[in-house]
Amino acid sequence: TFSECELASFLHRQYGFPAHKVNNFVCLAQAESSLTTTKTHKNSNGSTDYGLFQINNKYWCSSAGFTSSNDCRVTCADLLTNDITKAVTCANKVFARHGYSAWYGWKNKCSKGVKDLSHCM
């Protein structure tokens, strides 16, 4: 589990995310997982969302017994660790393809404005 400031600082320093992207990624992680790396969520279609950014196993990661296109080329278990390198890389790929609207949590809780976390960076 991260604090908002810890995640903001990490995304800015390790990945060079600009402030507006940091603010949105922290908001979506807060909305999707409460900033918890080990969170999973079973969806009504039988797929599961994994980790800090709730990345889905139907398209983005592979898990035993579930057919996936695995576009991020990672196991879903890789997205549940406190080393969030693979989770950030995969979430960035989802973002590049679909924008923030790929995440219902972002649409519901962040689309109208996000907290300024520049003091954390």
Buried (B, 14 or more C-beta within 10 A) or exposed (E): EBEBEEBBBBBBEEBEBEBEBBBBBBBBBBBBBEBBBEBBEEEEEEBBBBBBBBBBBBBBBBBEEEEBEBBBEBBBBBBBBEEBEBBBBBBBBBBEEEEBEBBEBBBEBBBEEBBEBEEBB
